[in-house]
Amino acid sequence: MGKAGRFACIFTPMALTIASLICLIIVGLGGTNKNDSNLNNLYFFRANTTDIVVKPSDISDSIPDNPLTDGLINSTTDLAKEVLDVRDFYHVSLWNYCAGDFDNGTDKVTYCSPRKNEFWFNPVDVWGLNNTVTDQFLSKQLRDGLNAYRTAAKWMFIAYVIAVVTTIVEILVGFFALFSRLGSLATTIVSCVSSFFLIAFALTATILYSVLTGTFNEALKKYNIHGSLGRNMYVVVWLAVAFSFGAGIFWLFSSCCCSGRSNRIKYGDQSGRKGTYERVDSPYGHREGPVNFQSGPGFQAPHHGVPLNNVGHKDTAYEPYRRADV
């Protein structure tokens, strides 16, 4: 297999690695532009607060539950939503969250928070519930869930950053794989590291926000607040995993195969001349025909023009074949 075959062998894992990096970049772009509907649909978690309600019994058992108090509470809830600026939905992405309202059945994002490393969504802070009556009635299950979510979100962000960096390094090292299988082996090692952190990121995000969704729906059900997962974001995340895993397999294949060396062997002398070899006469007097085994005091073997005293010298060594140029 020549250099062209080596290039074809490296092209597939390189393309898969670049595709994985593109997916990771798309994940990082989710929720970064409120005017881009495609990016606004990339979120891990969604909190729907459109029909948020607060019943009198949720505040205190001493408040009677009747039409008068219900109307008062509903008015207070609507007023509180306006005062606290609670939107209809909240999308949680990697770096921040975006909020908006429903406009004729469609999502309209009106605000995106500043991007922040190791971001986690705290509804108590976002909805301005600190030191309020509602804050006091939030369940312990929700508080414990948010504390665990904050810790896991930090690890998830670190895994994402490492996955992006190692994927870029994998592309750079992959260029050396064009020249040798040793370069492919080095790229395979980097690819394994990248795939490990990418899978860790994907698993953490999937499990984390699945648990958070269940916690939201269980703890805030009485307030009519619902949580859900963002399908588009998880499709992109696991596509990145699939591309990275496939790239690692092909990098490994290229490290044991696809040497890039040609199997053809060209013959010729150092001057570039091509030729053949032909047999020469033996200097020891061998000739065709019967051999005369005469011996005696006056017998002398024929030399055939070759002095016997030169045979065996280093500079006149006998070669049974000689090159004949063609």
Disulfide bonds with the S-S distance in Angstrom:
Cys9-Cys258 2.28
Cys98-Cys112 2.04
